[in-house]
Amino acid sequence: MNRNQRPEHIATDRKMVNQAGLATSIRLILNVQQSNHLIRAVTRTSYFTLKLQAI
């Protein structure tokens, strides 16, 4: 019984690990996108302030 069940457990464990890895990479991608937006916003604001100071 145990010998037959083990491969299934290994397969489910791998599935769970893959899903967890996928979720983590998605979160990382989202975080990167958010920080990119933040950086863009900051550069825009600093650009505008520089322009205002120049005037």
Number of C-alpha atoms within 10 A of each C-alpha: 5 6 7 8 9 11 11 11 11 11 11 12 12 12 12 12 12 12 12 12 12 12 12 12 12 12 12 12 12 12 12 12 12 12 12 12 12 12 12 12 12 12 12 12 12 12 12 12 12 11 10 9 8 7 6
